[in-house]
Every structure is written in C-alpha cells, then in structure tokens.
Amino acid sequence: MKTIKKMHTHKSYKITMLNFNYQHGFSLLEIFIALIIGLVILTGVLSIFIGMRTTLNETSSYGELQENGRFAISVLSDDLIRQDFWGDYTGTISLANIHPVPSSPIGECIGGGVNNGTFPLADGHFRTLWGETVSSSSILSGCRNDAKINSDILQLKRAISTPLNLEAGNTAGTGRYYLITNINNGAIFSPGTVPNIDNGRVWEYQHHIYYVREEVQGSNTVPVLMQGQLANTFSFSPIIDGIDIIRFEYGVDTDIDPTDTGYGTVNAYIPADNMTNALWDKAASRIIAVKIYVLARAIQQDKKYENTNVYQLGSFTYTANDNYRRLLFSSTITLYNASIDVW
C-alpha cells in the first residue's frame, strides 16, 4: 500500500509539471497583427471623425451665410417697402409744401444731385431715394471714406410709419427730427415745440444710408453692412457681418400718364451706375420697384475650399478667387407709396 501511494504521488507530480509547461503568451507575430488591426480600426474612426467635423464646419458656415444674407435682405426690404411714406401728406415732398425745415444736422451725408441732403432745399427735385455704385472709397461728398468699391450705396428718406401722440404746442423729445403733416402740407422740425398744422399728425423723420465696408478683425478682413441713421446727429454703425456686396436695380415706369396702357408696370430695371439725373428726379418716369442683390461671404477662410464661382448680381458679374464660401440672395420690392396715386 505504501509503495502504491508513492508511485501515485510521483505520477501526479509529473502530470502537474506537464500542464505548467503548456502555458505561454502571444508571439511577436500575433502582437504585430493585433497592432495592425487596431491601427486600421483607429484610422477608420479618425477618418469618420474628421469627415463629421468637416461636414459640421461646412454646415455651420452655410448656416451663418443663410442667416446673414436673409437678415440683410430683410433689413433692406423693410426700409424700401415703406419708402416715400410721409404720414398723411399725399403730395411730392418739396420746400413749397413742406416748410419750414431745420438746418442741416451735424455729420450730414449728401448724395448726388443738387437737392439730396437730409432735408429738402429750394432748388431742384428733392431726392428721397437715391443710390450709386462705389467707384472710390470716398462717398457722399466725403462723408465716408471707407466704402467698398463695386458695391452700392442706398440712401432713402421717409417718415417712420407709427404716428406719435403729440399735438401742436406740445414738446417733442430730444434726439430725433420730426414731421407733422396733413393731406396738403406739413413741416419738419427738430426737438422742441410742435408746429401748428391744421389737423396735422406727428411722425418721426428718418434718413437712412446703407453701404459695405471692410473691417480688420484680428488677422482677418471682414466685409460689413453699414447703416447710417439720423438722430440728433447723423451716425453710422455696422449692422451685419459677412455682407460682401450689395447691388440694386431700380424698376422704372416711363408711362406716367394714367391713361397709358403700360402705366403702373416696370418698363426696365436699371442698375445704379446707369441711372440718370432725369430718372432720379422723376422728370418723365417713376421708380416703382427695386431689385436687391446681397452677396454674403463667410467670416473665416477654409483653406481646403477653393471658390472660383461666378455670381450674377443683376447686370454685375462677380468672380470669386479665394477660400471663402459665399451665397447670393435676391429679392424684388414694390414701392407701394410710389405706385399708388389715391389713398
């Protein structure tokens, strides 16, 4: 019995040693294969991540372009659609029927023509709507010297369309100019006592100017839509970044006789640089519509993107040759106050 026990014990020991000899790790070849597989998987994941990030950046850039371009169209459209609104007055704005008027405000910007300041003068037709294509950075009789060449200026004057609760003899608040009118005449006045106009109502008087300039922001140059606004003085401020070019075409109706067949319809859309003094002064025509073109540009460059697109802003062709994304927006606005003869 003892002998058998020893032999059994010895045999068990041998078996234990045999099992221990078969336990081992990965070979060098297996490690390299695992590393290669892991690298392939990692490369795929990184490729997907980079692709998603690129798509996100592109989507974000185009979303910003959409927002800026549509906002610019909205601002310009809202101003133009109310162009030539003069409260209750139904005639043509001139010193003959709208008087007295204040002296020129501080910082006044004067457009082209003999009567194109903030308030009407005795000489010539008072231009309530006017524009031109920028050929020099100095514009509006030297009022501004930072305009972007080949973009347009738009200048308009009108009354803000909500009447104020002021009567003759009341005191109008500071910081604004005002218009009081009835259907036949009126007056423009600075802050102070409201003039006496029979059955007159008071409105805020406004003079707006739009143009594009370029601003340096860090290491980048950004085009910006500027707005000039009349308060107690005339001042400018940037309102929308990333607006590269604005252009306008003016819809002219040359059939000014109401009995003409084509009366009340646009005969031609004319770009600002082709508009004549006679057209601006409405000597034998009316401006009854405006086409707006807005070219929005991304704020930042994308070095992986090359823009060689051609953009058509009415009669003006713009060819890009850089790394900025762009979107073109357009709209046509009917100038109801210029088209309607009887209220």
C-alpha positions as CSV (number, residue, x, y, z in Angstrom):
1,M,0.0,0.0,0.0
2,K,2.8,2.4,0.8
3,T,4.6,1.7,-2.5
4,I,1.4,2.3,-4.5
5,K,0.9,5.7,-2.7
6,K,4.4,6.9,-3.5
7,M,4.1,6.0,-7.1
8,H,0.7,7.7,-7.3
9,T,2.1,10.8,-5.8
10,H,5.1,10.9,-8.1
11,K,2.8,10.4,-11.1
12,S,0.6,13.3,-10.0
13,Y,3.7,15.5,-9.8
14,K,4.7,14.6,-13.3
15,I,1.3,15.5,-14.6
16,T,1.3,18.9,-12.8
17,M,4.7,19.8,-14.3
18,L,3.5,18.8,-17.8
19,N,0.5,21.1,-17.6
20,F,2.6,24.0,-16.5
21,N,4.9,23.7,-19.5
22,Y,2.0,24.3,-21.9
23,Q,1.0,27.8,-20.5
24,H,2.5,30.7,-22.7
25,G,1.7,34.3,-24.0
26,F,1.3,35.9,-27.6
27,S,4.1,35.5,-30.1
28,L,5.7,38.6,-31.7
29,L,3.8,37.9,-34.9
30,E,0.5,37.9,-33.2
31,I,1.3,41.2,-31.4
32,F,2.1,42.8,-34.8
33,I,-1.1,41.5,-36.4
34,A,-3.1,42.9,-33.4
35,L,-1.4,46.3,-33.7
36,I,-2.1,46.5,-37.4
37,I,-5.8,45.6,-36.9
38,G,-6.0,48.2,-34.2
39,L,-4.3,50.8,-36.4
40,V,-6.8,50.1,-39.2
41,I,-9.7,50.5,-36.9
42,L,-8.3,53.7,-35.4
43,T,-7.7,55.1,-38.8
44,G,-11.3,54.4,-39.8
45,V,-12.6,56.1,-36.6
46,L,-10.4,59.1,-37.2
47,S,-11.5,59.4,-40.8
48,I,-15.1,59.3,-39.7
49,F,-14.4,61.9,-37.0
50,I,-12.6,64.2,-39.4
51,G,-15.3,63.8,-42.0
52,M,-18.0,64.6,-39.5
53,R,-16.1,67.6,-38.2
54,T,-15.6,68.9,-41.8
55,T,-19.3,68.5,-42.5
56,L,-20.2,70.2,-39.3
57,N,-17.9,73.2,-40.2
58,E,-19.4,73.4,-43.7
59,T,-23.0,73.2,-42.3
60,S,-22.2,75.8,-39.7
61,S,-20.6,78.1,-42.3
62,Y,-23.6,77.8,-44.7
63,G,-26.0,78.3,-41.8
64,E,-24.2,81.5,-40.9
65,L,-24.3,82.7,-44.6
66,Q,-28.0,81.9,-44.8
67,E,-28.7,83.9,-41.6
68,N,-26.6,86.9,-42.5
69,G,-27.9,87.1,-46.1
70,R,-31.5,86.7,-45.2
71,F,-31.2,89.3,-42.4
72,A,-29.6,91.8,-44.8
73,I,-32.4,91.2,-47.4
74,S,-35.0,91.7,-44.6
75,V,-33.5,95.0,-43.3
76,L,-33.2,96.5,-46.8
77,S,-36.7,95.2,-47.9
78,D,-38.4,96.6,-44.8
79,D,-36.9,100.0,-45.4
80,L,-37.6,100.1,-49.1
81,I,-41.2,98.9,-48.8
82,R,-42.0,101.9,-46.7
83,Q,-40.1,104.3,-48.9
84,D,-41.8,107.7,-49.6
85,F,-44.2,107.3,-46.7
86,W,-44.9,110.9,-45.5
87,G,-47.7,110.4,-42.9
88,D,-51.0,112.0,-44.0
89,Y,-49.4,114.1,-46.8
90,T,-50.2,112.9,-50.3
91,G,-48.1,115.2,-52.5
92,T,-44.4,115.3,-53.5
93,I,-42.0,116.3,-50.8
94,S,-40.7,119.8,-51.6
95,L,-40.0,123.1,-49.8
96,A,-43.1,124.5,-51.4
97,N,-45.4,122.4,-49.3
98,I,-43.2,121.1,-46.5
99,H,-41.8,124.1,-44.6
100,P,-40.2,125.2,-42.5
101,V,-37.4,122.7,-42.3
102,P,-34.4,122.6,-39.9
103,S,-30.8,123.4,-40.8
104,S,-28.6,120.5,-41.8
105,P,-27.8,118.1,-39.0
106,I,-24.3,117.6,-37.7
107,G,-22.5,114.9,-39.7
108,E,-24.9,115.2,-42.7
109,C,-24.2,113.0,-45.7
110,I,-25.2,114.5,-49.1
111,G,-25.8,112.3,-52.1
112,G,-25.6,113.1,-55.8
113,G,-27.7,115.9,-57.3
114,V,-28.4,119.5,-56.3
115,N,-31.1,118.6,-53.7
116,N,-30.0,115.3,-52.0
117,G,-29.3,116.2,-48.4
118,T,-31.3,115.3,-45.3
119,F,-34.0,117.9,-45.8
120,P,-35.5,119.5,-48.9
121,L,-34.0,122.6,-50.4
122,A,-35.5,125.3,-52.6
123,D,-33.5,124.2,-55.8
124,G,-34.2,121.1,-57.8
125,H,-36.1,117.9,-57.1
126,F,-35.7,116.5,-53.5
127,R,-34.3,113.0,-53.9
128,T,-36.0,110.8,-51.3
129,L,-34.5,107.7,-52.9
130,W,-31.0,107.6,-54.5
131,G,-28.1,105.2,-55.0
132,E,-24.8,104.8,-56.8
133,T,-22.1,102.2,-57.4
134,V,-19.0,102.9,-55.4
135,S,-16.0,103.8,-57.6
136,S,-13.9,105.4,-54.9
137,S,-13.8,104.7,-51.1
138,S,-14.7,108.3,-50.5
139,I,-18.5,108.7,-50.9
140,L,-21.4,111.1,-50.1
141,S,-19.4,114.3,-50.6
142,G,-16.6,113.0,-48.4
143,C,-18.9,112.0,-45.6
144,R,-17.4,108.5,-45.6
145,N,-14.1,107.3,-46.9
146,D,-14.2,103.5,-46.2
147,A,-16.7,102.2,-48.8
148,K,-16.0,99.0,-50.7
149,I,-15.5,99.5,-54.4
150,N,-18.0,97.9,-56.8
151,S,-20.7,97.6,-54.1
152,D,-23.7,100.1,-54.0
153,I,-24.8,102.9,-51.7
154,L,-28.5,103.2,-50.9
155,Q,-29.9,106.4,-49.5
156,L,-33.6,106.9,-48.6
157,K,-35.7,109.3,-46.5
158,R,-39.2,108.8,-45.1
159,A,-41.3,109.0,-42.1
160,I,-41.4,106.2,-39.6
161,S,-44.9,104.6,-40.0
162,T,-46.2,104.9,-36.5
163,P,-47.7,108.3,-35.6
164,L,-46.7,109.9,-32.3
165,N,-49.1,111.1,-29.7
166,L,-48.1,114.8,-30.0
167,E,-50.2,117.8,-30.8
168,A,-49.4,121.4,-31.7
169,G,-47.8,123.2,-28.8
170,N,-46.5,120.0,-27.2
171,T,-42.8,119.5,-26.7
172,A,-41.2,116.8,-28.8
173,G,-38.4,114.8,-27.2
174,T,-34.7,115.2,-27.8
175,G,-32.6,113.0,-30.1
176,R,-34.9,113.0,-33.2
177,Y,-36.3,115.0,-36.0
178,Y,-40.0,115.1,-36.7
179,L,-42.5,115.6,-39.5
180,I,-46.0,117.0,-38.9
181,T,-48.4,116.7,-41.9
182,N,-52.0,116.8,-43.1
183,I,-53.0,115.8,-46.6
184,N,-51.9,119.1,-48.1
185,N,-48.8,120.4,-46.3
186,G,-46.5,120.0,-43.4
187,A,-43.3,120.9,-41.6
188,I,-40.1,119.2,-40.5
189,F,-38.9,120.3,-37.1
190,S,-36.1,119.5,-34.6
191,P,-36.8,118.6,-30.9
192,G,-38.9,121.4,-29.3
193,T,-42.3,122.8,-29.7
194,V,-44.6,121.1,-32.2
195,P,-45.6,123.5,-35.0
196,N,-49.3,124.3,-35.7
197,I,-50.5,122.4,-38.8
198,D,-54.3,122.1,-39.2
199,N,-55.4,118.5,-38.5
200,G,-51.7,117.5,-38.5
201,R,-50.3,114.4,-37.0
202,V,-46.6,113.9,-36.0
203,W,-44.3,111.3,-37.2
204,E,-40.6,110.6,-36.7
205,Y,-38.5,111.7,-39.7
206,Q,-35.7,109.3,-40.8
207,H,-32.8,109.4,-43.3
208,H,-31.0,106.0,-43.8
209,I,-27.9,105.2,-45.7
210,Y,-26.6,101.7,-46.5
211,Y,-23.2,100.7,-47.8
212,V,-20.5,98.0,-47.4
213,R,-17.1,98.5,-45.8
214,E,-14.3,96.1,-44.8
215,E,-13.1,95.8,-41.2
216,V,-10.0,94.2,-39.9
217,Q,-10.9,91.7,-37.2
218,G,-7.7,90.1,-35.8
219,S,-5.8,88.6,-38.7
220,N,-8.9,88.6,-40.9
221,T,-10.7,91.2,-43.0
222,V,-14.5,91.0,-42.8
223,P,-17.0,92.9,-45.1
224,V,-19.7,94.6,-43.1
225,L,-23.0,96.1,-44.0
226,M,-23.1,99.6,-42.5
227,Q,-26.2,101.7,-41.7
228,G,-26.2,105.5,-41.4
229,Q,-29.1,106.8,-39.3
230,L,-30.4,110.3,-38.5
231,A,-30.9,111.0,-34.8
232,N,-29.9,114.4,-33.3
233,T,-26.8,113.9,-35.4
234,F,-26.0,111.6,-38.3
235,S,-24.1,108.5,-37.3
236,F,-23.0,105.1,-38.8
237,S,-22.8,101.7,-37.2
238,P,-22.1,98.1,-38.5
239,I,-25.3,96.0,-38.5
240,I,-24.4,92.7,-40.3
241,D,-21.0,91.0,-40.7
242,G,-20.1,89.0,-43.8
243,I,-22.0,91.0,-46.4
244,D,-19.6,91.2,-49.3
245,I,-21.5,93.2,-51.9
246,I,-24.9,94.9,-52.1
247,R,-26.4,95.9,-55.5
248,F,-29.7,97.5,-56.6
249,E,-31.6,97.8,-59.8
250,Y,-34.3,100.3,-60.0
251,G,-37.6,99.4,-61.7
252,V,-38.6,102.5,-63.8
253,D,-42.1,103.1,-65.2
254,T,-41.8,105.5,-68.1
255,D,-45.6,105.6,-68.7
256,I,-46.5,108.4,-66.3
257,D,-49.9,109.2,-67.9
258,P,-52.6,107.1,-66.1
259,T,-54.3,106.5,-69.4
260,D,-51.2,104.8,-70.9
261,T,-51.5,101.1,-71.5
262,G,-48.3,100.3,-69.6
263,Y,-49.0,102.7,-66.7
264,G,-48.1,101.2,-63.3
265,T,-45.7,98.5,-64.7
266,V,-41.9,98.4,-64.8
267,N,-40.5,99.2,-68.2
268,A,-36.9,98.4,-67.3
269,Y,-34.7,97.6,-64.3
270,I,-31.7,99.9,-64.4
271,P,-28.6,99.4,-62.3
272,A,-27.4,102.4,-60.1
273,D,-24.5,103.3,-62.3
274,N,-26.8,103.6,-65.4
275,M,-29.4,105.8,-63.6
276,T,-29.5,109.4,-65.0
277,N,-30.4,112.6,-63.2
278,A,-33.7,112.7,-65.0
279,L,-34.6,109.2,-63.7
280,W,-33.6,110.1,-60.1
281,D,-35.6,113.4,-60.4
282,K,-38.6,111.5,-61.8
283,A,-38.8,114.1,-64.7
284,A,-40.6,111.7,-67.0
285,S,-40.8,108.5,-65.1
286,R,-41.4,106.9,-61.7
287,I,-39.3,104.4,-59.7
288,I,-41.9,101.9,-58.6
289,A,-39.8,98.8,-57.7
290,V,-36.3,97.9,-56.6
291,K,-34.4,94.6,-57.1
292,I,-32.0,93.8,-54.2
293,Y,-28.9,91.6,-54.6
294,V,-26.9,90.6,-51.5
295,L,-23.7,88.5,-51.7
296,A,-23.0,87.0,-48.3
297,R,-19.4,85.8,-47.5
298,A,-18.1,83.5,-44.8
299,I,-16.3,85.2,-41.9
300,Q,-13.4,82.8,-41.9
301,Q,-11.4,81.2,-44.8
302,D,-11.5,77.5,-45.4
303,K,-8.1,76.5,-46.9
304,K,-9.5,73.2,-48.1
305,Y,-12.1,75.0,-50.2
306,E,-11.4,77.0,-53.3
307,N,-14.1,79.3,-54.5
308,T,-14.0,80.0,-58.3
309,N,-17.7,80.6,-58.7
310,V,-19.2,83.3,-60.8
311,Y,-22.0,85.3,-59.1
312,Q,-24.5,87.4,-61.1
313,L,-25.9,90.4,-59.2
314,G,-28.2,91.7,-61.9
315,S,-26.0,93.2,-64.6
316,F,-22.9,93.0,-62.4
317,T,-20.8,89.8,-62.6
318,Y,-18.5,88.9,-59.7
319,T,-15.9,86.1,-60.0
320,A,-14.5,84.8,-56.7
321,N,-11.0,83.6,-56.5
322,D,-10.3,82.8,-52.8
323,N,-11.1,80.4,-50.0
324,Y,-14.3,82.0,-48.7
325,R,-17.7,80.4,-49.1
326,R,-20.5,82.7,-50.5
327,L,-24.2,82.7,-51.1
328,L,-26.2,85.0,-53.3
329,F,-29.6,86.4,-52.2
330,S,-32.1,88.5,-54.2
331,S,-35.5,90.0,-53.8
332,T,-37.8,92.4,-55.7
333,I,-39.6,95.1,-53.7
334,T,-42.6,97.0,-54.9
335,L,-42.5,100.6,-53.8
336,Y,-46.2,100.9,-52.9
337,N,-46.1,104.6,-51.9
338,A,-44.7,105.5,-55.4
339,S,-47.1,103.2,-57.3
340,I,-50.4,104.3,-55.7
341,D,-52.0,107.5,-56.8
342,V,-55.0,107.6,-54.5
343,W,-55.1,106.5,-50.8
